[in-house]
């Protein structure tokens, strides 16, 4: 499984608009066949640091995801809300 954490710091006073903008992205991503989990999260103790936490069945499912209409149309609009972006972190699950 592929796990991704993609954090951003949202501009002051824009969190509600940001969350409204990402809702269709989250719902569309959750409906994808290769998606295990896709959530929007707010850092505890912070009012403007958010993270997508995603779990994909495999790399192919993620590659499909980044070509979907909801990803390619919504993601570019989010930069208007972001004060600071952080590089996405990609993790492979360790199976024991």
TORDREN-90425 format. One record per residue: residue in three letters; z, x, y of N, C-alpha, C in turn. Coordinates in steps of 0.001 Angstrom, whole numbers, plus 500000, padded with zeros to 6 digits. Layout:
N
{rest = ALA, n.up = Z, n.east = X, n.north = Y, ca.up = Z, ca.east = X, ca.north = Y, c.up = Z, c.east = X, c.north = Y}
...
***
This chain:
96
{rest = UNK, n.up = 500000, n.east = 500832, n.north = 498807, ca.up = 500000, ca.east = 500000, ca.north = 500000, c.up = 500000, c.east = 500870, c.north = 501248}
{rest = UNK, n.up = 499343, n.east = 500364, n.north = 502267, ca.up = 499262, ca.east = 501036, ca.north = 503552, c.up = 500152, c.east = 500286, c.north = 504543}
{rest = UNK, n.up = 501024, n.east = 501027, n.north = 505222, ca.up = 501920, ca.east = 500430, ca.north = 506206, c.up = 501668, c.east = 501085, c.north = 507551}
{rest = UNK, n.up = 501650, n.east = 500261, n.north = 508602, ca.up = 501326, ca.east = 500746, ca.north = 509943, c.up = 502365, c.east = 500247, c.north = 510928}
{rest = UNK, n.up = 502793, n.east = 501135, n.north = 511815, ca.up = 503663, ca.east = 500767, ca.north = 512934, c.up = 502912, c.east = 501166, c.north = 514204}
{rest = UNK, n.up = 502612, n.east = 500173, n.north = 515034, ca.up = 501880, ca.east = 500420, ca.north = 516283, c.up = 502714, c.east = 499905, c.north = 517447}
{rest = UNK, n.up = 503346, n.east = 500838, n.north = 518183, ca.up = 504265, ca.east = 500486, ca.north = 519265, c.up = 503585, c.east = 500562, c.north = 520628}
{rest = UNK, n.up = 504106, n.east = 499748, n.north = 521545, ca.up = 503663, ca.east = 499778, ca.north = 522940, c.up = 504827, c.east = 499409, c.north = 523839}
{rest = UNK, n.up = 504779, n.east = 499921, n.north = 525054, ca.up = 505720, ca.east = 499507, ca.north = 526090, c.up = 504937, c.east = 498582, c.north = 527025}
{rest = UNK, n.up = 505421, n.east = 497363, n.north = 527159, ca.up = 504734, ca.east = 496347, ca.north = 527946, c.up = 505188, c.east = 496427, c.north = 529402}
{rest = UNK, n.up = 504261, n.east = 496193, n.north = 530312, ca.up = 504578, ca.east = 496206, ca.north = 531739, c.up = 505664, c.east = 495192, c.north = 532051}
{rest = UNK, n.up = 506518, n.east = 495557, n.north = 532995, ca.up = 507635, ca.east = 494709, ca.north = 533418, c.up = 507135, c.east = 493307, c.north = 533776}
{rest = UNK, n.up = 507806, n.east = 492300, n.north = 533232, ca.up = 507504, ca.east = 490911, ca.north = 533554, c.up = 506290, c.east = 490332, c.north = 532854}
{rest = UNK, n.up = 505680, n.east = 491076, n.north = 531925, ca.up = 504457, ca.east = 490607, ca.north = 531274, c.up = 504629, c.east = 490309, c.north = 529784}
{rest = UNK, n.up = 505867, n.east = 490352, n.north = 529289, ca.up = 506082, ca.east = 490178, ca.north = 527852, c.up = 505607, c.east = 488809, c.north = 527370}
{rest = UNK, n.up = 505934, n.east = 487742, n.north = 528079, ca.up = 505536, ca.east = 486404, ca.north = 527627, c.up = 504022, c.east = 486265, c.north = 527555}
{rest = UNK, n.up = 503321, n.east = 486793, n.north = 528543, ca.up = 501857, ca.east = 486726, ca.north = 528523, c.up = 501296, c.east = 487575, c.north = 527378}
{rest = UNK, n.up = 501895, n.east = 488727, n.north = 527156, ca.up = 501466, ca.east = 489592, ca.north = 526065, c.up = 501634, c.east = 488882, c.north = 524722}
{rest = UNK, n.up = 502794, n.east = 488278, n.north = 524512, ca.up = 503050, ca.east = 487594, ca.north = 523245, c.up = 502079, c.east = 486432, c.north = 523040}
{rest = UNK, n.up = 501759, n.east = 485719, n.north = 524108, ca.up = 500776, ca.east = 484633, ca.north = 524004, c.up = 499400, c.east = 485195, c.north = 523623}
{rest = UNK, n.up = 499065, n.east = 486355, n.north = 524171, ca.up = 497766, ca.east = 486964, ca.north = 523884, c.up = 497680, c.east = 487476, c.north = 522445}
{rest = UNK, n.up = 498783, n.east = 487987, n.north = 521901, ca.up = 498737, ca.east = 488547, ca.north = 520542, c.up = 498911, c.east = 487502, c.north = 519448}
{rest = UNK, n.up = 499389, n.east = 486334, n.north = 519792, ca.up = 499641, ca.east = 485315, ca.north = 518755, c.up = 498415, c.east = 485045, c.north = 517883}
{rest = UNK, n.up = 497216, n.east = 484806, n.north = 518450, ca.up = 496067, ca.east = 484572, ca.north = 517568, c.up = 495696, c.east = 485784, c.north = 516717}
{rest = UNK, n.up = 495952, n.east = 486984, n.north = 517218, ca.up = 495707, ca.east = 488185, ca.north = 516434, c.up = 496645, c.east = 488239, c.north = 515237}
{rest = UNK, n.up = 497915, n.east = 487961, n.north = 515476, ca.up = 498900, ca.east = 487984, ca.north = 514391, c.up = 498566, c.east = 486910, c.north = 513352}
{rest = UNK, n.up = 498305, n.east = 485696, n.north = 513798, ca.up = 498022, ca.east = 484604, ca.north = 512860, c.up = 496726, c.east = 484860, c.north = 512081}
{rest = UNK, n.up = 495704, n.east = 485350, n.north = 512762, ca.up = 494454, ca.east = 485660, ca.north = 512077, c.up = 494615, c.east = 486776, c.north = 511067}
{rest = UNK, n.up = 495387, n.east = 487781, n.north = 511421, ca.up = 495611, ca.east = 488919, ca.north = 510523, c.up = 496423, c.east = 488504, c.north = 509307}
{rest = UNK, n.up = 497416, n.east = 487659, n.north = 509509, ca.up = 498233, ca.east = 487184, ca.north = 508394, c.up = 497403, c.east = 486405, c.north = 507376}
{rest = UNK, n.up = 496330, n.east = 485778, n.north = 507827, ca.up = 495481, ca.east = 484976, ca.north = 506944, c.up = 494460, c.east = 485804, c.north = 506158}
{rest = UNK, n.up = 494325, n.east = 487080, n.north = 506475, ca.up = 493350, ca.east = 487917, ca.north = 505779, c.up = 493781, c.east = 488161, c.north = 504332}
{rest = UNK, n.up = 492797, n.east = 488208, n.north = 503464, ca.up = 493050, ca.east = 488334, ca.north = 502026, c.up = 493846, c.east = 489591, c.north = 501655}
{rest = UNK, n.up = 493557, n.east = 490725, n.north = 502282, ca.up = 494230, ca.east = 491972, ca.north = 501925, c.up = 495528, c.east = 492226, c.north = 502653}
{rest = UNK, n.up = 495978, n.east = 491241, n.north = 503456, ca.up = 497206, ca.east = 491429, ca.north = 504221, c.up = 498423, c.east = 491061, c.north = 503398}
{rest = UNK, n.up = 499424, n.east = 491928, n.north = 503411, ca.up = 500699, ca.east = 491657, ca.north = 502750, c.up = 501700, c.east = 491144, c.north = 503781}
{rest = UNK, n.up = 501698, n.east = 491756, n.north = 504971, ca.up = 502590, ca.east = 491349, ca.north = 506056, c.up = 502025, c.east = 491858, c.north = 507373}
{rest = UNK, n.up = 502168, n.east = 491036, n.north = 508425, ca.up = 501682, ca.east = 491426, ca.north = 509747, c.up = 502569, c.east = 490718, c.north = 510754}
{rest = UNK, n.up = 503398, n.east = 491479, n.north = 511455, ca.up = 504351, ca.east = 490866, ca.north = 512378, c.up = 504362, c.east = 491578, c.north = 513727}
{rest = UNK, n.up = 504758, n.east = 490845, n.north = 514746, ca.up = 505000, ca.east = 491392, ca.north = 516081, c.up = 506506, c.east = 491456, c.north = 516225}
{rest = UNK, n.up = 507019, n.east = 492586, n.north = 516698, ca.up = 508458, ca.east = 492821, ca.north = 516765, c.up = 508845, c.east = 493375, c.north = 518126}
{rest = UNK, n.up = 510044, n.east = 493031, n.north = 518583, ca.up = 510574, ca.east = 493548, ca.north = 519841, c.up = 511751, c.east = 494465, c.north = 519501}
{rest = UNK, n.up = 511748, n.east = 495659, n.north = 520080, ca.up = 512804, ca.east = 496630, ca.north = 519837, c.up = 514137, c.east = 496078, c.north = 520324}
{rest = UNK, n.up = 515123, n.east = 496091, n.north = 519472, ca.up = 516462, ca.east = 495621, ca.north = 519854, c.up = 516965, c.east = 496405, c.north = 521050}
{rest = UNK, n.up = 517560, n.east = 495690, n.north = 522000, ca.up = 518102, ca.east = 496332, ca.north = 523187, c.up = 517057, c.east = 496630, c.north = 524242}
{rest = UNK, n.up = 515823, n.east = 496236, n.north = 523993, ca.up = 514742, ca.east = 496471, ca.north = 524940, c.up = 514089, c.east = 495140, c.north = 525273}
{rest = UNK, n.up = 513573, n.east = 495037, n.north = 526472, ca.up = 512882, ca.east = 493818, ca.north = 526856, c.up = 511375, c.east = 494010, c.north = 526900}
{rest = UNK, n.up = 510912, n.east = 495240, n.north = 526632, ca.up = 509474, ca.east = 495436, ca.north = 526759, c.up = 508865, c.east = 496459, c.north = 525795}
{rest = UNK, n.up = 509581, n.east = 496846, n.north = 524756, ca.up = 508988, ca.east = 497707, ca.north = 523729, c.up = 508734, c.east = 496841, c.north = 522499}
{rest = UNK, n.up = 507471, n.east = 496809, n.north = 522095, ca.up = 507068, ca.east = 495963, ca.north = 520978, c.up = 506378, c.east = 496807, c.north = 519923}
{rest = UNK, n.up = 506290, n.east = 496264, n.north = 518714, ca.up = 505578, ca.east = 496964, ca.north = 517643, c.up = 504945, c.east = 495959, c.north = 516695}
{rest = UNK, n.up = 503675, n.east = 496202, n.north = 516403, ca.up = 503058, ca.east = 495542, ca.north = 515265, c.up = 503543, c.east = 496307, c.north = 514042}
{rest = UNK, n.up = 504048, n.east = 495603, n.north = 513051, ca.up = 504385, ca.east = 496232, ca.north = 511779, c.up = 503524, c.east = 495530, c.north = 510735}
{rest = UNK, n.up = 502650, n.east = 496317, n.north = 510133, ca.up = 501620, ca.east = 495775, ca.north = 509253, c.up = 501730, c.east = 496383, c.north = 507864}
{rest = UNK, n.up = 501444, n.east = 495572, n.north = 506855, ca.up = 501357, ca.east = 496061, ca.north = 505484, c.up = 500052, c.east = 495525, c.north = 504901}
{rest = UNK, n.up = 499221, n.east = 496458, n.north = 504446, ca.up = 497920, ca.east = 496129, ca.north = 503870, c.up = 497884, c.east = 496533, c.north = 502411}
{rest = UNK, n.up = 497174, n.east = 495767, n.north = 501620, ca.up = 497041, ca.east = 496017, ca.north = 500185, c.up = 496526, c.east = 497434, c.north = 499924}
{rest = UNK, n.up = 495545, n.east = 497862, n.north = 500737, ca.up = 494965, ca.east = 499190, ca.north = 500570, c.up = 494153, c.east = 499544, c.north = 501816}
{rest = UNK, n.up = 493571, n.east = 500712, n.north = 501833, ca.up = 492777, ca.east = 501172, ca.north = 502974, c.up = 491582, c.east = 500254, c.north = 503218}
{rest = UNK, n.up = 490972, n.east = 499759, n.north = 502157, ca.up = 489813, ca.east = 498870, ca.north = 502299, c.up = 490194, c.east = 497590, c.north = 503040}
{rest = UNK, n.up = 491367, n.east = 497061, n.north = 502766, ca.up = 491823, ca.east = 495848, ca.north = 503466, c.up = 492015, c.east = 496135, c.north = 504948}
{rest = UNK, n.up = 492553, n.east = 497299, n.north = 505276, ca.up = 492720, ca.east = 497668, ca.north = 506680, c.up = 491364, c.east = 497858, c.north = 507350}
{rest = UNK, n.up = 490432, n.east = 498510, n.north = 506667, ca.up = 489094, ca.east = 498714, ca.north = 507224, c.up = 488415, c.east = 497372, c.north = 507505}
{rest = UNK, n.up = 488601, n.east = 496412, n.north = 506627, ca.up = 488063, ca.east = 495069, ca.north = 506859, c.up = 488716, c.east = 494459, c.north = 508105}
{rest = UNK, n.up = 490025, n.east = 494599, n.north = 508203, ca.up = 490809, ca.east = 494033, ca.north = 509306, c.up = 490292, c.east = 494500, c.north = 510664}
{rest = UNK, n.up = 490033, n.east = 495790, n.north = 510818, ca.up = 489645, ca.east = 496297, ca.north = 512138, c.up = 488215, c.east = 495910, c.north = 512531}
{rest = UNK, n.up = 487517, n.east = 495230, n.north = 511645, ca.up = 486174, ca.east = 494727, ca.north = 511944, c.up = 486155, c.east = 493214, c.north = 512164}
{rest = UNK, n.up = 487307, n.east = 492558, n.north = 511996, ca.up = 487347, ca.east = 491106, ca.north = 512143, c.up = 487185, c.east = 490706, c.north = 513604}
{rest = UNK, n.up = 486732, n.east = 489484, n.north = 513809, ca.up = 486528, ca.east = 488989, ca.north = 515168, c.up = 487842, c.east = 488926, c.north = 515944}
{rest = UNK, n.up = 488916, n.east = 488462, n.north = 515299, ca.up = 490190, ca.east = 488375, ca.north = 516022, c.up = 490691, c.east = 489751, c.north = 516441}
{rest = UNK, n.up = 490434, n.east = 490782, n.north = 515666, ca.up = 490847, ca.east = 492135, ca.north = 516047, c.up = 489955, c.east = 492689, c.north = 517159}
{rest = UNK, n.up = 488647, n.east = 492609, n.north = 516981, ca.up = 487725, ca.east = 493238, ca.north = 517927, c.up = 487667, c.east = 492533, c.north = 519276}
{rest = UNK, n.up = 488008, n.east = 491249, n.north = 519323, ca.up = 487979, ca.east = 490548, ca.north = 520608, c.up = 489329, c.east = 490557, c.north = 521317}
{rest = UNK, n.up = 490417, n.east = 490506, n.north = 520581, ca.up = 491748, ca.east = 490417, ca.north = 521206, c.up = 492315, c.east = 491797, c.north = 521553}
{rest = UNK, n.up = 492197, n.east = 492744, n.north = 520649, ca.up = 492822, ca.east = 494051, ca.north = 520873, c.up = 492417, c.east = 494693, c.north = 522203}
{rest = UNK, n.up = 491139, n.east = 494703, n.north = 522585, ca.up = 490777, ca.east = 495327, ca.north = 523866, c.up = 491426, c.east = 494667, c.north = 525088}
{rest = UNK, n.up = 491762, n.east = 493391, n.north = 525006, ca.up = 492364, ca.east = 492696, ca.north = 526146, c.up = 493834, c.east = 493074, c.north = 526338}
{rest = UNK, n.up = 494462, n.east = 493624, n.north = 525320, ca.up = 495897, ca.east = 493914, ca.north = 525386, c.up = 496220, c.east = 495082, c.north = 526310}
{rest = UNK, n.up = 495249, n.east = 495942, n.north = 526571, ca.up = 495510, ca.east = 497104, ca.north = 527442, c.up = 495960, c.east = 496679, c.north = 528832}
{rest = UNK, n.up = 495593, n.east = 495476, n.north = 529264, ca.up = 496001, ca.east = 494985, ca.north = 530578, c.up = 497511, c.east = 494761, c.north = 530678}
{rest = UNK, n.up = 498168, n.east = 494603, n.north = 529536, ca.up = 499607, ca.east = 494341, ca.north = 529504, c.up = 500442, c.east = 495591, c.north = 529234}
{rest = UNK, n.up = 499801, n.east = 496656, n.north = 528794, ca.up = 500514, ca.east = 497818, ca.north = 528278, c.up = 500750, c.east = 498862, c.north = 529364}
{rest = UNK, n.up = 502030, n.east = 499227, n.north = 529514, ca.up = 502404, ca.east = 500318, ca.north = 530423, c.up = 502200, c.east = 501661, c.north = 529739}
{rest = UNK, n.up = 502576, n.east = 501724, n.north = 528461, ca.up = 502449, ca.east = 502965, ca.north = 527697, c.up = 502175, c.east = 502623, c.north = 526242}
{rest = UNK, n.up = 501167, n.east = 503244, n.north = 525674, ca.up = 500874, ca.east = 503075, ca.north = 524259, c.up = 501304, c.east = 504303, c.north = 523499}
{rest = UNK, n.up = 501635, n.east = 504123, n.north = 522265, ca.up = 502042, ca.east = 505223, ca.north = 521399, c.up = 501068, c.east = 505289, c.north = 520228}
{rest = UNK, n.up = 500801, n.east = 506464, n.north = 519689, ca.up = 499886, ca.east = 506537, ca.north = 518547, c.up = 500412, c.east = 505704, c.north = 517376}
{rest = UNK, n.up = 499512, n.east = 504982, n.north = 516747, ca.up = 499895, ca.east = 504224, ca.north = 515556, c.up = 500319, c.east = 505196, c.north = 514469}
{rest = UNK, n.up = 501308, n.east = 504792, n.north = 513699, ca.up = 501795, ca.east = 505611, ca.north = 512588, c.up = 501378, c.east = 504937, c.north = 511285}
{rest = UNK, n.up = 500776, n.east = 505722, n.north = 510396, ca.up = 500288, ca.east = 505204, ca.north = 509113, c.up = 501161, c.east = 505769, c.north = 507997}
{rest = UNK, n.up = 501636, n.east = 504899, n.north = 507121, ca.up = 502512, ca.east = 505295, ca.north = 506035, c.up = 501937, c.east = 504827, c.north = 504706}
{rest = UNK, n.up = 502143, n.east = 505624, n.north = 503683, ca.up = 501830, ca.east = 505239, ca.north = 502300, c.up = 503159, c.east = 505006, c.north = 501615}
{rest = UNK, n.up = 503272, n.east = 503902, n.north = 500905, ca.up = 504509, ca.east = 503592, ca.north = 500195, c.up = 504698, c.east = 504534, c.north = 499012}
{rest = UNK, n.up = 505905, n.east = 505029, n.north = 498861, ca.up = 506255, ca.east = 505854, ca.north = 497713, c.up = 506741, c.east = 504919, c.north = 496603}
{rest = UNK, n.up = 506093, n.east = 505004, n.north = 495471, ca.up = 506501, ca.east = 504162, ca.north = 494343, c.up = 507316, c.east = 504992, c.north = 493358}
{rest = UNK, n.up = 508435, n.east = 504451, n.north = 492941, ca.up = 509309, ca.east = 505128, ca.north = 491976, c.up = 509267, c.east = 504402, c.north = 490652}
***
